């Protein structure tokens, strides 16, 4: 295990070195993964976004037959701008048992465990395949997943179980909330602030729309699901970025804001979007257009990330339980690519090393012992699929 762990840390060091922030081209990190797999005698295929700049990686070890397990992780990370790091975020830095670096726990640590276990997979004499499916742009809405699922659908075989290796502290997660990634763009009309009544202030319109978002959020919070395992046990809404206007002495001619909401499994997120659009159309736009007909409010759903419904997790949960001996199951409030797999009919769970509480934080880290846990899990999967 010592040699395998050292190799895995070396792989993690290379993965962390790539500035693979969501939305950027993935040529560097994907090229490294493909080269590594090729050096181990494993052929991989890519599926691209429309521009050909970002790619998913898919590879199979073992017989190309139905069944087997997909090990999924994402190659992208969140930005580091504005964060106070004690070290270079794109250089893996050891501090005792902690390995610091952007993506070390979310979720390049899991990717390193999968890649580090390739020799184990190859030597196991697998009777059912192990598939590696690494996706792009999970952090901004799972944009790589529809492309990856289409790519997988073109294969002659269908996997039985999907394990999404997000950091769950090696706990079996069978459900999570969805996540709608939203953007609102407002067009106003600029005039001198000496008489703002002759203009349309886009920031003022944004304030009213954001107040409506907060009102909807408060309504959900006031009606939680009794006995729900989710924390918090209701849909949540949040506005994260706002920008607009050109000068303090002019009405704002434009205002954009990015926001998101996380619906509970079983809830229809489109209803929230429809309520906001109806409010904009009936309450906000008429007085804006009365001043200037070009005024507009555009509410954009950039990505409706599906929830993971635990109703479709039984087979995957049973597999992980058999392999690990763990029996308890839970849910989380953060979103993953698991909802896409589950929605496509794959039995899916989330299960991986490390803690989500360190994700997206400055000085993000994973413990060497957690990587060892991930490698042990990979070995057990190989042993189970070799029976």
C-alpha positions as CSV (number, residue, x, y, z in Angstrom):
1,X,0.0,0.0,0.0
2,X,2.9,2.3,0.7
3,X,4.1,2.3,-2.9
4,X,0.6,2.7,-4.2
5,X,-0.1,5.6,-1.9
6,X,3.2,7.3,-2.9
7,X,2.2,6.9,-6.5
8,X,-1.2,8.3,-5.9
9,X,0.2,11.3,-4.1
10,X,2.5,11.9,-7.1
11,X,-0.6,11.7,-9.4
12,X,-2.5,14.1,-7.2
13,X,0.5,16.5,-7.3
14,X,0.2,16.5,-11.1
15,X,-3.5,16.9,-11.1
16,X,-3.4,19.8,-8.7
17,X,-0.8,21.6,-10.9
18,X,-3.4,22.1,-13.6
19,X,-5.3,25.4,-13.3
20,X,-8.5,23.6,-14.3
21,X,-11.0,26.2,-13.2
22,X,-14.5,25.6,-14.6
23,X,-15.0,27.0,-18.1
24,X,-11.3,26.9,-19.1
25,X,-10.0,24.6,-21.8
26,X,-9.1,21.1,-20.4
27,X,-6.3,20.2,-22.8
28,X,-3.7,20.1,-20.1
29,X,-5.3,18.0,-17.4
30,X,-7.1,15.7,-19.9
31,X,-3.9,15.2,-21.9
32,X,-2.1,14.2,-18.7
33,X,-4.8,11.7,-17.8
34,X,-4.8,10.2,-21.2
35,X,-1.0,9.9,-21.3
36,X,-1.0,8.3,-17.9
37,X,-3.7,5.7,-18.9
38,X,-1.8,5.0,-22.1
39,X,1.4,4.4,-20.2
40,X,-0.6,1.8,-18.2
41,X,-1.9,0.2,-21.4
42,X,-5.4,1.6,-21.0
43,X,-7.1,3.2,-24.0
44,X,-9.4,6.2,-23.3
45,X,-11.8,8.2,-25.4
46,X,-12.9,11.8,-25.2
47,X,-16.2,13.6,-25.6
48,X,-16.1,17.3,-26.3
49,X,-18.1,20.5,-25.8
50,X,-19.3,22.3,-28.9
51,X,-16.1,24.4,-29.1
52,X,-13.8,21.4,-28.7
53,X,-12.1,23.1,-25.8
54,X,-13.3,21.0,-22.9
55,X,-13.5,17.2,-22.7
56,X,-14.7,14.3,-20.7
57,X,-12.5,11.2,-20.3
58,X,-13.9,7.7,-20.5
59,X,-12.0,4.4,-20.2
60,X,-12.7,0.8,-19.4
61,X,-10.6,-1.9,-17.7
62,X,-11.9,-5.4,-18.0
63,X,-14.3,-7.1,-20.3
64,X,-16.5,-4.8,-22.4
65,X,-19.8,-6.4,-21.2
66,X,-22.9,-5.2,-19.4
67,X,-22.6,-4.6,-15.7
68,X,-19.6,-3.4,-13.7
69,X,-19.0,-0.1,-12.0
70,X,-18.5,3.5,-13.2
71,X,-16.1,5.6,-11.1
72,X,-17.0,9.2,-11.7
73,X,-15.2,12.4,-10.8
74,X,-14.9,15.9,-12.2
75,X,-11.6,17.5,-13.4
76,X,-12.6,21.1,-12.8
77,X,-12.2,23.2,-9.7
78,X,-13.6,26.5,-8.3
79,X,-11.6,29.7,-8.6
80,X,-9.1,30.9,-6.0
81,X,-9.4,34.6,-6.7
82,X,-9.8,36.6,-3.5
83,X,-8.9,33.7,-1.3
84,X,-6.0,34.0,1.2
85,X,-3.9,30.9,0.7
86,X,-0.8,30.1,2.8
87,X,0.7,28.4,-0.3
88,X,0.4,28.2,-4.0
89,X,-3.0,26.7,-4.6
90,X,-1.9,25.0,-7.7
91,X,1.1,23.3,-6.1
92,X,0.4,20.4,-3.8
93,X,1.9,21.3,-0.4
94,X,2.4,18.8,2.4
95,X,1.9,19.9,6.0
96,X,2.2,16.8,8.1
97,X,-0.5,14.4,6.9
98,X,-2.4,17.2,5.1
99,X,-1.9,17.7,1.3
100,X,-3.0,21.3,0.4
101,X,-4.0,22.4,-3.0
102,X,-7.0,23.5,-5.0
103,X,-9.1,20.5,-5.8
104,X,-7.1,18.2,-3.5
105,X,-10.4,17.1,-1.8
106,X,-12.9,18.3,-4.4
107,X,-12.2,16.1,-6.2
108,X,-8.8,15.4,-7.6
109,X,-8.0,13.3,-4.6
110,X,-10.6,10.8,-5.8
111,X,-9.4,11.0,-9.3
112,X,-5.8,10.3,-8.1
113,X,-7.1,7.2,-6.2
114,X,-8.8,5.8,-9.3
115,X,-5.7,6.4,-11.5
116,X,-3.4,5.1,-8.8
117,X,-5.4,1.9,-8.6
118,X,-5.2,1.2,-12.4
119,X,-2.4,-1.4,-11.8
120,X,-4.6,-3.1,-9.2
121,X,-7.5,-3.1,-11.6
122,X,-5.4,-4.6,-14.4
123,X,-3.9,-7.4,-12.2
124,X,-7.3,-8.4,-10.7
125,X,-8.6,-10.5,-13.5
126,X,-11.9,-8.7,-13.7
127,X,-15.0,-10.6,-14.7
128,X,-17.0,-7.3,-14.8
129,X,-15.6,-4.0,-16.0
130,X,-14.5,-0.9,-14.2
131,X,-15.2,2.2,-16.1
132,X,-13.6,5.6,-15.5
133,X,-15.7,8.6,-16.4
134,X,-14.2,12.0,-15.6
135,X,-16.4,15.0,-16.5
136,X,-15.8,18.7,-17.0
137,X,-17.5,21.7,-15.5
138,X,-19.3,20.0,-12.7
139,X,-18.8,23.0,-10.4
140,X,-20.8,25.4,-12.7
141,X,-23.7,23.1,-13.4
142,X,-22.6,19.8,-14.7
143,X,-22.2,21.0,-18.3
144,X,-20.1,18.0,-19.3
145,X,-22.6,15.4,-18.2
146,X,-25.1,15.5,-21.1
147,X,-22.1,15.1,-23.4
148,X,-20.7,12.3,-21.3
149,X,-24.0,10.4,-21.1
150,X,-24.4,10.6,-24.8
151,X,-20.9,9.3,-25.3
152,X,-21.7,6.4,-22.9
153,X,-24.9,5.6,-24.7
154,X,-23.0,4.9,-27.8
155,X,-21.1,2.1,-26.2
156,X,-22.1,-1.5,-26.8
157,X,-22.3,-2.2,-23.1
158,X,-24.2,-0.6,-20.2
159,X,-22.7,-0.3,-16.7
160,X,-24.8,-1.4,-13.7
161,X,-23.6,0.9,-10.9
162,X,-22.2,4.4,-10.7
163,X,-20.1,5.7,-7.8
164,X,-19.5,9.4,-7.8
165,X,-16.5,10.0,-5.6
166,X,-17.3,13.4,-4.1
167,X,-15.9,13.8,-0.6
168,X,-18.5,12.2,1.8
169,X,-16.1,11.0,4.5
170,X,-16.5,7.5,3.1
171,X,-20.2,7.6,3.9
172,X,-22.8,6.2,1.5
173,X,-24.9,9.0,0.1
174,X,-28.1,8.0,-1.7
175,X,-29.7,11.4,-2.3
176,X,-29.0,15.1,-2.7
177,X,-30.8,18.3,-3.6
178,X,-30.8,19.7,-7.1
179,X,-29.2,23.0,-8.2
180,X,-30.5,25.5,-10.6
181,X,-27.7,27.8,-11.9
182,X,-29.4,31.1,-12.8
183,X,-28.5,34.5,-14.3
184,X,-30.7,37.6,-14.6
185,X,-29.9,40.4,-17.0
186,X,-31.8,43.7,-16.8
187,X,-31.7,46.5,-19.3
188,X,-32.6,49.9,-18.0
189,X,-32.3,53.5,-19.5
190,X,-29.6,55.9,-18.5
191,X,-30.3,59.5,-17.7
192,X,-28.6,62.1,-15.5
193,X,-29.5,61.5,-11.9
194,X,-30.7,65.1,-11.5
195,X,-34.1,63.7,-12.6
196,X,-34.0,59.9,-12.3
197,X,-37.8,59.7,-13.1
198,X,-36.9,60.1,-16.8
199,X,-34.7,57.0,-16.7
200,X,-35.1,53.3,-15.9
201,X,-32.8,52.2,-13.1
202,X,-31.8,48.6,-13.7
203,X,-30.3,48.3,-10.3
204,X,-33.6,49.3,-8.7
205,X,-35.4,46.6,-10.7
206,X,-32.7,44.1,-9.6
207,X,-33.3,45.1,-6.0
208,X,-37.0,44.3,-6.3
209,X,-36.4,41.0,-8.1
210,X,-33.8,40.0,-5.5
211,X,-36.3,40.9,-2.7
212,X,-38.8,38.6,-4.4
213,X,-36.1,35.8,-4.5
214,X,-35.6,36.3,-0.8
215,X,-39.4,36.2,-0.2
216,X,-39.6,32.9,-2.0
217,X,-36.7,31.6,0.0
218,X,-38.3,32.7,3.3
219,X,-41.5,30.9,2.3
220,X,-39.7,27.7,1.7
221,X,-37.8,28.1,5.0
222,X,-41.1,28.6,6.8
223,X,-42.5,25.3,5.5
224,X,-39.8,22.7,6.0
225,X,-40.4,19.0,5.4
226,X,-41.1,17.3,8.8
227,X,-38.6,14.5,9.4
228,X,-36.6,15.3,6.3
229,X,-33.0,14.0,6.5
230,X,-31.8,17.1,4.6
231,X,-30.1,20.0,6.3
232,X,-31.8,22.5,5.9
233,X,-35.0,20.5,5.2
234,X,-36.3,22.8,2.5
235,X,-35.4,24.5,-0.8
236,X,-32.8,27.3,-0.5
237,X,-32.1,30.3,-2.7
238,X,-29.1,32.5,-2.9
239,X,-27.8,35.5,-4.9
240,X,-24.1,35.3,-5.2
241,X,-22.9,38.0,-7.7
242,X,-24.3,41.4,-8.8
243,X,-22.9,44.1,-11.1
244,X,-24.3,47.0,-12.9
245,X,-24.4,50.7,-13.7
246,X,-21.7,53.1,-14.9
247,X,-21.7,56.1,-12.6
248,X,-23.2,57.3,-9.3
249,X,-24.8,60.3,-11.1
250,X,-26.6,58.3,-13.7
251,X,-29.5,55.8,-13.6
252,X,-28.1,52.3,-14.1
253,X,-28.6,51.3,-17.7
254,X,-27.9,47.7,-16.9
255,X,-27.6,45.2,-14.0
256,X,-26.8,41.5,-14.0
257,X,-26.8,39.1,-11.1
258,X,-26.0,35.4,-10.7
259,X,-28.0,33.3,-8.4
260,X,-29.0,29.8,-7.7
261,X,-31.5,27.7,-5.8
262,X,-31.4,24.1,-4.6
263,X,-34.8,22.3,-4.8
264,X,-35.6,19.3,-2.7
265,X,-35.9,15.9,-4.5
266,X,-39.4,15.6,-5.9
267,X,-39.9,19.4,-6.2
268,X,-40.4,21.1,-9.6
269,X,-37.7,23.8,-9.8
270,X,-39.3,25.2,-12.9
271,X,-42.1,26.5,-10.7
272,X,-39.7,28.8,-8.9
273,X,-38.4,30.2,-12.2
274,X,-42.0,30.6,-13.5
275,X,-43.0,32.6,-10.4
276,X,-40.0,34.9,-10.8
277,X,-40.7,35.4,-14.5
278,X,-44.4,36.1,-13.8
279,X,-43.5,38.7,-11.2
280,X,-41.1,40.4,-13.6
281,X,-43.6,40.5,-16.4
282,X,-46.6,41.7,-14.5
283,X,-45.1,43.9,-11.7
284,X,-41.7,45.2,-12.8
285,X,-41.7,45.5,-16.6
286,X,-44.8,47.6,-17.2
287,X,-43.6,50.7,-15.4
288,X,-40.1,50.3,-16.8
289,X,-41.4,50.0,-20.4
290,X,-43.7,53.0,-19.8
291,X,-40.6,55.1,-19.5
292,X,-38.5,53.3,-22.2
293,X,-39.8,50.5,-24.4
294,X,-36.4,48.9,-24.7
295,X,-36.3,48.1,-20.9
296,X,-36.1,44.3,-20.4
297,X,-35.6,41.6,-17.8
298,X,-34.2,38.3,-18.9
299,X,-34.2,35.4,-16.4
300,X,-31.9,32.7,-17.7
301,X,-31.7,29.1,-16.5
302,X,-28.0,28.3,-17.3
303,X,-28.1,24.8,-15.9
304,X,-30.9,22.9,-14.1
305,X,-28.8,20.3,-12.1
306,X,-31.0,17.4,-11.3
307,X,-31.3,16.1,-7.7
308,X,-30.2,12.6,-6.8
309,X,-33.3,10.6,-6.0
310,X,-32.6,7.8,-3.5
311,X,-35.3,5.7,-5.1
312,X,-32.8,4.8,-7.8
313,X,-29.8,4.2,-5.5
314,X,-30.6,0.7,-4.1
315,X,-28.3,-1.4,-6.3
316,X,-25.4,0.9,-6.0
317,X,-25.8,1.3,-2.3
318,X,-26.0,-2.5,-1.9
319,X,-22.8,-2.8,-3.9
320,X,-20.9,-0.3,-1.8
321,X,-22.3,-1.9,1.4
322,X,-21.1,-5.3,0.3
323,X,-17.6,-4.1,-0.6
324,X,-17.1,-1.9,2.5
325,X,-19.3,-3.5,5.2
326,X,-21.0,-0.2,5.7
327,X,-24.8,-0.3,6.2
328,X,-25.9,3.3,7.0
329,X,-27.0,5.6,4.3
330,X,-27.6,9.4,4.2
331,X,-28.3,12.4,2.1
332,X,-26.5,15.8,1.5
333,X,-27.5,19.2,0.5
334,X,-24.7,19.9,-2.0
335,X,-25.2,18.9,-5.6
336,X,-23.1,16.5,-7.7
337,X,-23.1,14.9,-11.2
338,X,-24.9,11.9,-9.6
339,X,-28.3,13.3,-10.4
340,X,-27.5,13.2,-14.1
341,X,-26.5,9.5,-13.9
342,X,-29.5,8.6,-11.8
343,X,-31.8,10.5,-14.2
344,X,-30.4,8.5,-17.1
345,X,-31.4,5.3,-15.3
346,X,-28.1,4.3,-13.6
347,X,-28.2,3.2,-10.0
348,X,-26.0,5.8,-8.4
349,X,-24.5,6.8,-5.0
350,X,-22.0,9.3,-3.9
351,X,-19.1,7.9,-1.9
352,X,-15.6,9.2,-1.6
353,X,-12.7,10.2,0.7
354,X,-12.3,13.5,2.5
355,X,-14.8,16.1,3.7
356,X,-16.9,18.5,1.7
357,X,-16.4,21.1,4.5
358,X,-12.9,21.7,3.1
359,X,-14.1,22.2,-0.5
360,X,-14.0,25.6,-2.1
361,X,-12.0,26.9,0.9
362,X,-8.6,28.5,1.0
363,X,-5.9,26.0,2.0
364,X,-8.2,23.1,0.9
365,X,-6.6,19.8,1.8
366,X,-7.0,16.0,1.9
367,X,-5.3,13.8,4.4
368,X,-2.9,11.1,3.3
369,X,-4.9,8.6,5.4
370,X,-8.0,9.6,3.4
371,X,-6.2,8.8,0.1
372,X,-5.3,5.4,1.7
373,X,-8.9,4.8,2.4
374,X,-9.8,5.6,-1.2
375,X,-7.1,3.2,-2.5
376,X,-8.4,0.5,-0.1
377,X,-11.9,1.0,-1.6
378,X,-10.5,0.6,-5.1
379,X,-8.9,-2.7,-4.2
380,X,-12.1,-4.0,-2.7
381,X,-14.0,-3.1,-5.8
382,X,-11.5,-4.9,-8.0
383,X,-11.7,-8.0,-5.7
384,X,-15.5,-8.0,-5.8
385,X,-15.6,-7.7,-9.6
386,X,-13.1,-10.5,-10.0
387,X,-15.4,-13.1,-8.5
